[in-house]
Amino acid sequence: MNCLQVLLAIIFPPLAVVDKGCGSVLIVFLLTLCGWVPGVIAALIILNKNN
């Protein structure tokens, strides 16, 4: 997780998880539509996961 991804996760969460796959982008996008904070939290959790 680098600084650019964290900044993108705060500004526009779905864009930060594009490289994690279509499912992650869809989940973060839907959570962002429900509210900005759930989208940011989900994006940061997905970015913090170790592969």
C-alpha positions in Angstrom: 0.0 0.0 0.0 1.7 3.2 -1.1 0.9 6.8 -0.6 -0.8 7.3 -3.9 -3.2 4.4 -3.3 -4.1 5.7 0.1 -4.7 9.2 -1.3 -6.9 7.7 -4.0 -8.8 5.6 -1.4 -9.6 8.8 0.5 -10.6 10.9 -2.6 -12.3 8.2 -4.8 -12.2 4.8 -3.3 -13.2 2.6 -6.3 -10.2 4.0 -8.3 -7.8 2.9 -5.6 -8.7 -0.8 -5.9 -8.8 -1.1 -9.7 -5.8 -3.4 -9.7 -7.4 -5.8 -7.1 -10.1 -7.1 -9.5 -13.6 -6.4 -10.7 -15.3 -7.7 -7.6 -13.4 -5.4 -5.3 -14.2 -2.4 -7.5 -17.9 -3.3 -7.5 -18.1 -3.8 -3.8 -16.2 -0.5 -3.0 -18.3 1.3 -5.6 -21.6 0.2 -4.0 -20.4 1.0 -0.6 -19.3 4.4 -1.8 -22.8 5.0 -3.2 -24.2 4.2 0.3 -21.9 6.6 1.9 -18.4 7.9 1.5 -17.0 6.6 4.7 -17.9 2.9 4.1 -16.3 3.1 0.7 -13.1 4.5 2.1 -13.0 1.9 4.9 -13.5 -0.9 2.5 -10.9 0.4 0.1 -8.3 0.7 2.8 -9.1 -2.8 4.1 -8.8 -4.3 0.6 -5.5 -2.4 0.0 -4.1 -3.5 3.3 -4.7 -7.2 2.6 -1.7 -9.3 1.9 -1.8 -11.5 -1.2 
